[in-house]
Amino acid sequence: MLLPEVGAAVSVLLGVAPTVTLSASGSSKLNEVLIPNPFDRPRAVFMFEVGGIDDPLVVEPKNALFCKALKNSVDLGSSKADILFPDEEELSTISLDHPLGDYREEEINEFASWLGGSYATDVTKPLDGVLTIPLANGDNMNLHMSKKVHREFASKLFALYRNIRKAMERHEDLSQTLRRPAELIMGSFDGIKHDTDGFDKQGMRLLLATLNRIFDSLQTTYEGFQTSTVKAIYIFDLSAQEHVGAKFAVQIRSRAQKFFSKAHWFEFITRFP
């Protein structure tokens, strides 16, 4: 599968007809993405890029994230991809990449509870406690907030959690409008620093658990407002830890945004309810 075909798949899921330049092979792959109902256009897509993840973690059978997923390998080559949309007023684009800034202990507790975990406070330094989250493989992930690597990783997850909540609030507002636009929620995660104690592997498992929880929350939110369902597209770059989130740009009519992409393989996974 080619990178522009991924962009075309997103456009089609948002309700836009595929471009006339799409090849027969590309059209066939789009039909695979749209199974079981090729006429179903959810008009809501959650698209998330992850860099520096190992392939075995992506295909691990215990990952609920991929239990109903279509998987393709994509050769990026030197190509770039646009997500085409005809009218800016008919599309709501929400980024999940806004930085966190300061956070409070109660936000850590909320995040832990959201993932079925817990937070043990350090009475001398409330923000330096231990965050414990259960993983799909039966292990517990312990994030020691006093350690820089753990704290930086946790901060990225807190930012993602805060931003997805804002995205769901935005959807609730849009659901009250007479003419609801299509919705594209985009985010990225630039990988975890490798170390000798296996933190990077466990950290990626925690990220996958977080993404699974996000998709479940999005489904509940969209179905609760009796709107169309949301589809998820996960892009796992098996080598990159830099420039993640720069492979796609939304193009409205003739207005194009420039972006950067690298040449290597990555995994493209579409999640269905």
PAZAPA-4460 file (N, C-alpha, C; in steps of 0.05 Angstrom, whole numbers, plus 32768, in hexadecimal, padded with zeros to 4 digits):
% residues 273
    n_x    n_y    n_z   ca_x   ca_y   ca_z    c_x    c_y    c_z   seq   type   mol
   8011   7FE8   8000   8000   8000   8000   8012   8019   8000     1      M     A
   800A   802D   7FF1   8019   8046   7FEF   800E   805B   8003     2      L     A
   8020   806D   800A   8018   8082   801D   8000   8092   8014     3      L     A
   7FFF   809B   7FFA   7FE8   80AA   7FF1   7FCE   809A   7FF4     4      P     A
   7FCF   807F   7FF2   7FB7   806F   7FF5   7FAD   8070   8012     5      E     A
   7FBF   8073   8025   7FB7   8077   8041   7FA8   8091   8044     6      V     A
   7FB3   80A6   8038   7FA5   80C0   8038   7F8A   80BF   802B     7      G     A
   7F89   80B0   8014   7F6F   80AD   8006   7F5B   809E   8017     8      A     A
   7F64   808A   8026   7F52   807B   8038   7F46   808D   804D     9      A     A
   7F56   809F   8058   7F4C   80B1   806C   7F37   80C4   8060    10      V     A
   7F3D   80CE   8048   7F2A   80E0   803A   7F10   80D2   8035    11      S     A
   7F11   80B9   802C   7EF8   80AA   8026   7EE8   80A5   8040    12      V     A
   7EF6   809E   8056   7EE8   809A   806F   7EDB   80B3   8079    13      L     A
   7EE6   80CA   8072   7EDB   80E4   8079   7EC4   80EC   8067    14      L     A
   7EBF   80DC   8052   7EA8   80E2   8041   7EAE   80ED   8026    15      G     A
   7EC8   80EE   801F   7ED0   80FA   8005   7ED4   80E3   7FF1    16      V     A
   7ECB   80E7   7FD8   7ECF   80D4   7FC3   7EED   80D1   7FBD    17      A     A
   7EF7   80B9   7FB7   7F13   80B6   7FB0   7F1A   80C5   7F97    18      P     A
   7F33   80CD   7F95   7F3C   80DD   7F7E   7F3D   80CC   7F65    19      T     A
   7F3A   80D9   7F4E   7F3A   80CB   7F35   7F55   80BF   7F2E    20      V     A
   7F6A   80C9   7F3B   7F85   80C0   7F35   7F8C   80A7   7F45    21      T     A
   7F7A   809E   7F56   7F80   8086   7F67   7F81   806D   7F55    22      L     A
   7F96   805D   7F57   7F99   8046   7F46   7F85   8030   7F4D    23      S     A
   7F83   801D   7F3B   7F71   8006   7F3F   7F79   7FF7   7F58    24      A     A
   7F93   7FF4   7F5C   7F9D   7FE6   7F74   7F96   7FF6   7F8D    25      S     A
   7F99   8010   7F8B   7F92   8021   7FA2   7F74   8020   7FA8    26      G     A
   7F63   801F   7F93   7F47   801D   7F97   7F40   8002   7FA5    27      S     A
   7F4E   7FED   7F9D   7F49   7FD3   7FA9   7F4F   7FD3   7FC7    28      S     A
   7F65   7FE0   7FCE   7F6D   7FE2   7FEA   7F59   7FF3   7FFA    29      K     A
   7F4F   8008   7FED   7F3A   8018   7FFB   7F21   8007   8000    30      L     A
   7F1A   7FF6   7FED   7F03   7FE5   7FF2   7F07   7FD3   800A    31      N     A
   7F20   7FC9   800E   7F26   7FB9   8025   7F22   7FC9   803F    32      E     A
   7F2A   7FE2   803F   7F28   7FF3   8056   7F0A   7FF8   805D    33      V     A
   7EFA   7FFA   8048   7EDE   8001   804C   7ECB   7FE9   8051    34      L     A
   7ED6   7FD1   804F   7EC6   7FB9   8056   7EBE   7FBB   8073    35      I     A
   7EA5   7FB3   807B   7E92   7FA3   806C   7E7E   7FB3   805B    36      P     A
   7E7D   7FCE   805F   7E6A   7FDE   8050   7E78   7FF4   8041    37      N     A
   7E7D   7FF0   8027   7E8C   8004   8018   7E7E   801F   8016    38      P     A
   7E64   8020   801D   7E55   803A   801C   7E54   8047   8037    39      F     A
   7E60   803B   804B   7E60   8046   8066   7E76   805B   8068    40      D     A
   7E6F   8073   806F   7E83   8088   8072   7E7F   8093   808F    41      R     A
   7E90   808B   80A1   7E8C   8094   80BD   7E8F   80B2   80C0    42      P     A
   7E9F   80BF   80AE   7EA4   80DC   80AF   7EB1   80E4   80C9    43      R     A
   7EBE   80D1   80D7   7ECD   80D7   80EF   7EE4   80C3   80F0    44      A     A
   7EFD   80CE   80F1   7F15   80BD   80F0   7F28   80C6   8106    45      V     A
   7F32   80B2   8115   7F47   80B6   8128   7F61   80AB   811C    46      F     A
   7F74   80BC   8116   7F8D   80B4   8108   7FA4   80BA   811B    47      M     A
   7FB4   80A5   8120   7FCA   80A8   8133   7FE3   809B   8129    48      F     A
   7FFA   80AA   812A   8014   80A0   8121   8026   809A   8138    49      E     A
   8034   8084   8137   8046   807C   814D   8061   8075   8140    50      V     A
   8077   8081   814A   8091   807B   813F   80A1   806A   8152    51      G     A
   80B3   8059   8147   80C6   804A   8157   80BA   8032   8166    52      G     A
   80A6   8026   815B   8099   800F   8167   80A2   7FF5   815A    53      I     A
   80A6   7FE0   816A   80AE   7FC6   815F   8096   7FB8   8154    54      D     A
   809A   7FAB   813D   8084   7F9D   812F   8077   7F87   8141    55      D     A
   8086   7F77   8151   8079   7F63   8161   8064   7F6F   8174    56      P     A
   8068   7F88   817D   8054   7F94   818F   803B   7F9B   817F    57      L     A
   803E   7FA1   8165   8027   7FA8   8155   8015   7F90   8150    58      V     A
   8022   7F79   814C   8012   7F61   8145   800D   7F4F   815D    59      V     A
   8014   7F58   8175   8010   7F47   818D   7FF3   7F40   8190    60      E     A
   7FEC   7F26   8192   7FD0   7F1E   8192   7FC0   7F28   81A9    61      P     A
   7FCD   7F2F   81C0   7FBE   7F38   81D7   7FB6   7F55   81D5    62      K     A
   7FBF   7F63   81C0   7FB8   7F7F   81BC   7F9B   7F82   81B3    63      N     A
   7F8A   7F8B   81C4   7F6E   7F8F   81BD   7F6B   7FA5   81A8    64      A     A
   7F80   7FB6   81A5   7F7F   7FCB   8192   7F7B   7FC1   8176    65      L     A
   7F85   7FA9   8170   7F85   7F9F   8155   7F72   7F87   8150    66      F     A
   7F60   7F82   8163   7F4F   7F6B   8160   7F3D   7F6C   8148    67      C     A
   7F35   7F84   813F   7F24   7F87   8128   7F31   7F9B   8115    68      K     A
   7F4A   7F94   810D   7F59   7FA7   80FD   7F62   7F9B   80E2    69      A     A
   7F64   7FAD   80CF   7F6F   7FA6   80B5   7F8B   7FB1   80B4    70      L     A
   7F9F   7FA0   80AE   7FBB   7FA9   80AF   7FC7   7FA8   8093    71      K     A
   7FD7   7FBD   808D   7FE6   7FBF   8074   8001   7FCA   807A    72      N     A
   8015   7FC2   806A   802F   7FCE   806A   8031   7FE2   8054    73      S     A
   803D   7FF9   805A   803E   800F   8047   805B   8017   8042    74      V     A
   8063   801A   8029   807D   8024   8022   807B   8042   801E    75      D     A
   8087   8051   8031   8085   806E   802E   8094   8079   8016    76      L     A
   80AB   806D   800F   80BA   8077   7FF9   80C1   8095   7FFE    77      G     A
   80BF   80A4   7FE9   80C4   80C1   7FEC   80AA   80D1   7FE9    78      S     A
   8094   80C2   7FE9   807A   80CF   7FE4   806F   80DE   7FFC    79      S     A
   805C   80EF   7FF7   804E   80FD   800C   8030   80F8   8008    80      K     A
   8020   80FD   801C   8004   80F7   801A   7FF3   810E   8024    81      A     A
   7FDE   8114   8015   7FCA   8127   801D   7FB1   8119   8025    82      D     A
   7FA3   8124   8039   7F88   811C   8040   7F76   8131   8033    83      I     A
   7F69   812A   801E   7F5A   813E   800E   7F3E   8142   8019    84      L     A
   7F36   815C   801A   7F1B   8162   8022   7F12   817B   8013    85      F     A
   7EF9   817C   8009   7EF1   8191   7FF7   7EEA   81AC   8005    86      P     A
   7EE2   81AB   801E   7ED8   81C4   802A   7EE1   81C5   8047    87      D     A
   7EF0   81DB   804D   7EFB   81DE   8068   7EE6   81E0   807E    88      E     A
   7ECF   81EB   8077   7EB9   81EE   808A   7EAB   81D4   8090    89      E     A
   7EB0   81C0   8080   7EA3   81A6   8084   7EB5   8192   8092    90      E     A
   7ECC   819B   809B   7EDF   8189   80A8   7EE9   8195   80C2    91      L     A
   7EE7   8186   80D8   7EF2   818E   80F1   7F0C   817E   80F6    92      S     A
   7F23   818B   80F7   7F3C   817D   80FB   7F46   8184   8117    93      T     A
   7F4B   816F   8127   7F54   8172   8142   7F6F   8165   8146    94      I     A
   7F82   8173   8151   7F9D   8168   8156   7F9F   815F   8173    95      S     A
   7FAC   8148   8177   7FB1   813D   8192   7FCD   8143   819B    96      L     A
   7FDB   8153   818C   7FF8   8158   8191   7FFE   8171   81A0    97      D     A
   7FEA   817E   81AC   7FEF   8195   81BC   7FFF   818E   81D5    98      H     A
   8013   819D   81DC   8024   8196   81F4   8014   8198   820D    99      P     A
   801D   818A   8221   800E   8188   823A   8010   81A0   824C   100      L     A
   8028   81AB   824F   802C   81C0   8262   802C   81B4   827F   101      G     A
   8022   81C3   8291   8021   81BA   82AD   800A   81A6   82B0   102      D     A
   800D   8194   82C4   7FF7   8182   82CB   7FF7   817E   82E9   103      Y     A
   7FE0   8175   82F2   7FDC   8172   830F   7FD9   8155   8317   104      R     A
   7FDC   8150   8330   7FDA   8134   833A   7FBF   8128   8334   105      E     A
   7FAA   8137   8335   7F8F   812C   8330   7F8D   8123   8313   106      E     A
   7F9B   8130   8301   7F9B   8127   82E5   7FA9   810C   82E2   107      E     A
   7FBE   8108   82F1   7FCC   80EE   82F1   7FB9   80D8   82FB   108      I     A
   7FAB   80DE   8311   7F97   80CB   831C   7F81   80C5   8308   109      N     A
   7F78   80DA   82F9   7F63   80D6   82E5   7F6D   80C4   82CF   110      E     A
   7F85   80C9   82C6   7F90   80B9   82B0   7F94   809C   82B9   111      F     A
   7F9E   8098   82D2   7FA2   807D   82DC   7F87   806E   82DE   112      A     A
   7F73   807B   82E8   7F59   806F   82EB   7F4D   8068   82D0   113      S     A
   7F51   807A   82BD   7F46   8076   82A1   7F51   805C   8295   114      W     A
   7F6A   8055   829C   7F77   803D   8291   7F76   8026   82A4   115      L     A
   7F66   8028   82BA   7F64   8012   82CD   7F7B   800F   82DF   116      G     A
   7F8B   8024   82E2   7FA3   8023   82F3   7FA0   8033   830C   117      G     A
   7FB7   803B   8318   7FB7   804A   8331   7FD0   805C   8332   118      S     A
   7FCF   806F   8344   7FE6   8081   8348   7FEC   8083   8366   119      Y     A
   8005   807B   836D   800E   807D   8388   801D   8096   838C   120      A     A
   8012   80A8   839C   801E   80C3   83A0   8037   80C2   83B1   121      T     A
   804A   80D2   83AB   8061   80D7   83BC   8059   80EF   83CE   122      D     A
   8057   80EA   83E8   804D   80FF   83FA   805F   8117   83FA   123      V     A
   8079   8113   83F5   808B   812A   83F5   808B   8139   83DB   124      T     A
   8086   812B   83C5   8084   8137   83AA   806D   812A   839C   125      K     A
   8055   8136   839D   803D   8129   8392   803F   8121   8374   126      P     A
   804F   812F   8365   8051   8129   8348   8067   8115   8342   127      L     A
   8074   810B   8357   808A   80F7   8354   8082   80DB   835D   128      D     A
   8069   80D5   835C   8060   80BA   8365   8064   80A5   8350   129      G     A
   8056   808E   8353   8058   8078   8341   803D   8072   8334   130      V     A
   803D   8074   831A   8025   806E   830A   8025   8051   8301   131      L     A
   8011   8042   8308   8010   8025   8301   7FF8   8020   82EF   132      T     A
   7FFD   8014   82D7   7FE8   800E   82C3   7FEA   7FF1   82BB   133      I     A
   7FD4   7FE2   82BC   7FD5   7FC6   82B2   7FD7   7FC5   8294   134      P     A
   7FE6   7FB1   828A   7FEA   7FAE   826D   7FDB   7F95   8264   135      L     A
   7FD8   7F93   8249   7FC9   7F7C   823E   7FD7   7F62   8242   136      A     A
   7FF2   7F61   8246   8000   7F48   8249   8000   7F3F   8266   137      N     A
   7FF1   7F4D   8278   7FF0   7F45   8294   8003   7F53   82A6   138      G     A
   8017   7F61   829B   802A   7F70   82AB   801E   7F8B   82B4   139      D     A
   802B   7F97   82C7   8025   7FB2   82CF   803C   7FC4   82C6   140      N     A
   8035   7FDB   82BB   8049   7FEF   82B4   804B   8004   82CA   141      M     A
   8063   8006   82D6   8067   8019   82EB   8077   8031   82E0   142      N     A
   806C   8048   82E1   807A   8061   82D9   8081   8070   82F3   143      L     A
   809B   8072   82F7   80A5   8081   830E   80A9   809E   8306   144      H     A
   8097   80AF   830F   8097   80CA   8305   80AF   80DA   830E   145      M     A
   80BF   80D0   8320   80D8   80DD   8329   80EE   80D8   8314   146      S     A
   80EB   80C4   8302   80FF   80BF   82EE   80F8   80CF   82D4   147      K     A
   810C   80DC   82C9   8108   80ED   82B2   80FB   80DF   829B   148      K     A
   8106   80C8   8293   80FB   80B9   827C   80DE   80B1   8280   149      V     A
   80D8   80A7   8298   80BD   80A0   829E   80AA   80B8   829E   150      H     A
   80B4   80CE   82AA   80A3   80E6   82AC   809D   80F2   8290   151      R     A
   80B2   80F2   827F   80AE   80FD   8264   809A   80EC   8254   152      E     A
   809C   80D2   8257   8089   80C0   8249   806D   80C4   8254   153      F     A
   806A   80C4   826E   8050   80C8   827A   8044   80E3   8272   154      A     A
   8054   80F7   8270   804A   8112   8269   803D   8111   824D   155      S     A
   8049   8102   823B   803E   80FF   8220   8023   80F2   8220   156      K     A
   8021   80DD   8232   8007   80D0   8234   7FF2   80E2   8241   157      L     A
   7FFA   80F2   8255   7FE8   8104   8262   7FDE   8119   824D   158      F     A
   7FF0   8122   823C   7FE8   8135   8227   7FD4   8129   8214   159      A     A
   7FDA   8110   820C   7FC8   8102   81FA   7FAC   80FE   8206   160      L     A
   7FAC   80F7   8220   7F92   80F4   822E   7F83   810E   8230   161      Y     A
   7F91   8124   8236   7F84   813E   8238   7F79   8146   821D   162      R     A
   7F89   8142   8208   7F80   814B   81ED   7F69   813A   81E2   163      N     A
   7F69   8120   81E8   7F53   8110   81DE   7F39   8118   81EC   164      I     A
   7F3B   811F   8205   7F23   8129   8213   7F18   8142   8206   165      R     A
   7F2A   8154   81FF   7F22   816D   81F1   7F15   8166   81D6   166      K     A
   7F20   8152   81C8   7F15   814A   81AE   7EF9   813F   81B1   167      A     A
   7EF4   8130   81C6   7ED9   8125   81CB   7EC6   813B   81D3   168      M     A
   7ECF   814F   81E2   7EBE   8166   81E8   7EB7   8175   81CF   169      E     A
   7ECB   8178   81BD   7EC6   8185   81A3   7EB1   8176   8193   170      R     A
   7EB3   815B   8193   7E9E   814C   8185   7E83   8150   8191   171      H     A
   7E81   8152   81AB   7E67   8157   81B8   7E5B   8171   81AE   172      E     A
   7E6D   8186   81AC   7E63   81A0   81A2   7E5A   819E   8185   173      D     A
   7E6A   8190   8174   7E63   818D   8158   7E49   817D   8154   174      L     A
   7E44   816B   8167   7E2C   815A   8164   7E12   816A   8168   175      S     A
   7E15   8182   8173   7DFD   8193   8178   7DF7   81A5   8160   176      Q     A
   7E09   81A6   814C   7E05   81B7   8135   7DF3   81AA   8121   177      T     A
   7DE6   81BA   8111   7DD3   81AF   80FD   7DE2   81A1   80E6   178      L     A
   7DF9   81AB   80DF   7E08   819F   80C9   7E23   8196   80D4   179      R     A
   7E24   817D   80DD   7E3C   8173   80EB   7E52   816E   80D6   180      R     A
   7E6A   8179   80DB   7E80   8175   80C8   7E8D   8159   80CC   181      P     A
   7E9C   8151   80B9   7EAD   8139   80BD   7EC3   8140   80D1   182      A     A
   7ECD   812C   80DF   7EE0   8130   80F5   7EF9   8120   80F0   183      E     A
   7F10   812D   80F1   7F29   811F   80EF   7F3A   8126   8108   184      L     A
   7F3F   8111   8118   7F4F   8114   8131   7F6A   8108   812B   185      I     A
   7F7F   8119   812D   7F9A   8110   8125   7FAD   8113   813D   186      M     A
   7FBE   80FF   8141   7FD2   8101   8156   7FEA   80F0   814F   187      G     A
   7FFF   80F3   815F   8018   80E4   815A   8027   80E0   8175   188      S     A
   8039   80CC   8174   804A   80C6   818B   8065   80BF   8180   189      F     A
   807A   80CC   818A   8094   80CA   817D   80A6   80B5   818A   190      D     A
   809B   80A1   8195   80AB   808B   819F   80B6   808F   81BB   191      G     A
   80C5   807B   81C4   80CF   807B   81DF   80ED   8076   81DE   192      I     A
   80FC   8083   81EF   8119   807E   81EF   811F   8062   81F8   193      K     A
   8131   8055   81E9   8138   8039   81F0   814A   8039   8208   194      H     A
   8146   8025   8219   8157   8021   8230   815C   8004   8235   195      D     A
   816A   7FFE   824B   8172   7FE2   8250   815E   7FD3   8261   196      T     A
   814B   7FE0   826E   813A   7FD2   8280   811E   7FCB   8274   197      D     A
   811C   7FCE   8259   8104   7FC6   824C   80ED   7FDB   824E   198      G     A
   80F4   7FF3   8257   80DF   8007   825A   80D2   800E   823F   199      F     A
   80E2   800F   822A   80D7   8016   8210   80C2   8002   8207   200      D     A
   80C6   7FE8   820B   80B2   7FD4   8203   8098   7FD7   8214   201      K     A
   809C   7FDA   822E   8085   7FDC   823F   8076   7FF7   823A   202      Q     A
   8086   800B   8234   807A   8025   822E   8069   8025   8216   203      G     A
   8072   8016   8201   8062   8013   81E9   8048   8004   81EE   204      M     A
   804A   7FEF   81FF   8032   7FE0   8206   801E   7FF3   8214   205      R     A
   8028   8004   8225   8017   8017   8233   800A   802B   821F   206      L     A
   801A   8034   820B   800F   8045   81F7   7FF9   8037   81E7   207      L     A
   7FFD   801E   81E0   7FE8   800F   81D1   7FCF   800C   81E2   208      L     A
   7FD3   8007   81FC   7FBC   8006   820E   7FAD   8020   820F   209      A     A
   7FBC   8036   820F   7FB0   8051   820F   7FA0   8056   81F5   210      T     A
   7FAC   804E   81DF   7F9E   8052   81C5   7F84   8042   81C4   211      L     A
   7F85   8029   81CE   7F6D   8019   81CF   7F58   8026   81E0   212      N     A
   7F60   8031   81F7   7F4C   803E   8208   7F41   8057   81FB   213      R     A
   7F52   8065   81ED   7F49   807D   81DE   7F33   8076   81CA   214      I     A
   7F39   8061   81BA   7F25   8059   81A6   7F0B   8050   81B2   215      F     A
   7F0C   8041   81C8   7EF4   803A   81D6   7EE4   8052   81DF   216      D     A
   7EF3   8066   81EA   7EE6   807F   81F3   7ED9   808E   81DC   217      S     A
   7EE7   808F   81C5   7EDC   809D   81AE   7EC3   808F   81A4   218      L     A
   7EC3   8074   81A3   7EAB   8065   819B   7E94   806C   81AD   219      Q     A
   7E99   806B   81C7   7E83   8071   81DA   7E78   808D   81D6   220      T     A
   7E8A   80A0   81D2   7E81   80BC   81CE   7E71   80BF   81B5   221      T     A
   7E7A   80B4   819F   7E6C   80B7   8186   7E52   80A9   8186   222      Y     A
   7E51   8091   8190   7E38   8082   8191   7E24   808E   81A4   223      E     A
   7E2E   809A   81BA   7E1D   80A7   81CD   7E0E   80BF   81C2   224      G     A
   7E1A   80CC   81AE   7E0C   80E3   81A2   7DFE   80DB   8188   225      F     A
   7DFB   80C1   8184   7DEC   80B6   816E   7DF6   80C1   8153   226      Q     A
   7E10   80C4   8151   7E1C   80CC   8138   7E2A   80B4   812C   227      T     A
   7E36   80B8   8115   7E43   80A2   8107   7E5B   8099   8118   228      S     A
   7E64   8080   8112   7E7A   8075   8121   7E94   8082   8119   229      T     A
   7EA9   807C   8129   7EC3   8087   8123   7ED5   806F   811C   230      V     A
   7EE6   8073   8108   7EFA   805F   8100   7F16   8069   8109   231      K     A
   7F27   8055   810E   7F42   805C   8117   7F56   8052   8103   232      A     A
   7F6A   8063   80FD   7F81   805B   80EC   7F9A   805F   80FC   233      I     A
   7FA9   804A   8101   7FC2   804B   8110   7FD9   8047   80FC   234      Y     A
   7FED   8058   80FE   8004   8056   80EC   801D   8052   80FE   235      I     A
   8028   803A   80FB   8040   8033   810C   8059   8033   80FA   236      F     A
   806A   8047   80FF   8083   8049   80F1   8097   8038   8100   237      D     A
   80A1   8023   80F4   80B2   8010   8102   80CE   8019   8108   238      L     A
   80D5   8031   80FD   80F1   803A   8101   80F3   8057   810B   239      S     A
   80E0   8067   8102   80E4   8084   8108   80DC   808B   8124   240      A     A
   80EB   809D   8130   80E4   80A9   814A   80E4   80C8   8147   241      Q     A
   80E9   80D1   812F   80E9   80EE   812A   80D6   80F4   8113   242      E     A
   80CB   810C   8112   80B9   8115   80FD   80A0   8105   80FC   243      H     A
   8099   80F7   8111   8080   80E8   8112   8069   80FD   8112   244      V     A
   8054   80F7   8103   803E   8109   8101   8040   811C   80EA   245      G     A
   8055   811A   80D9   805A   812C   80C3   8056   811F   80A8   246      A     A
   804A   8108   80A7   8047   80FA   808D   802E   8102   807E   247      K     A
   801B   810E   808C   8001   8114   807F   7FFA   8132   8084   248      F     A
   7FEC   813D   8071   7FE2   8158   8075   7FC6   815A   8068   249      A     A
   7FB4   8168   8075   7F9A   816D   806A   7F9B   8182   8055   250      V     A
   7F91   817C   803D   7F90   818F   8027   7F73   8197   8021   251      Q     A
   7F6D   81B0   8024   7F53   81BA   801E   7F54   81C8   8002   252      I     A
   7F46   81BB   7FEF   7F46   81C6   7FD4   7F63   81CA   7FCA   253      R     A
   7F6A   81E3   7FC3   7F85   81E8   7FB8   7F99   81EF   7FCD   254      S     A
   7F90   81F0   7FE6   7FA3   81F8   7FFC   7FB1   81DF   8006   255      R     A
   7FCB   81DE   8003   7FDB   81C7   800C   7FED   81CF   8022   256      A     A
   7FF2   81BD   8035   8005   81C1   804A   801D   81AF   8045   257      Q     A
   8035   81BB   8049   804D   81AC   8045   8053   819B   805D   258      K     A
   805F   8184   8058   8066   8172   806E   807E   8161   8066   259      F     A
   8089   8152   8079   80A1   8143   8075   809B   8125   8078   260      F     A
   80A8   8115   8068   80A5   80F8   806B   80C0   80EB   8066   261      S     A
   80C4   80D3   8071   80DD   80C4   806D   80D7   80AA   805F   262      K     A
   80EC   809E   8054   80E9   8085   8044   80F0   806D   8055   263      A     A
   80DB   805E   805C   80DE   8045   806A   80C3   8038   806C   264      H     A
   80C1   8021   8078   80A7   8013   807A   809A   8019   8094   265      W     A
   8080   8018   8094   8071   801B   80AD   8057   800B   80AA   266      F     A
   804A   8007   80C1   8031   7FF8   80C2   8019   800A   80C1   267      E     A
   8005   8003   80B2   7FEC   8012   80B0   7FD6   8000   80B9   268      F     A
   7FC8   8008   80CE   7FB4   7FF7   80DA   7F9A   8007   80DD   269      I     A
   7F84   7FFC   80D2   7F6A   8009   80D5   7F5A   7FFA   80E9   270      T     A
   7F4E   8007   80FC   7F3F   7FFB   8111   7F21   8000   810C   271      R     A
   7F12   7FEB   810E   7EF5   7FEC   810B   7EE8   7FE5   8125   272      F     A
   7ECF   7FEF   812A   7EC2   7FE8   8143   7EBD   7FCA   8145   273      P     A
***
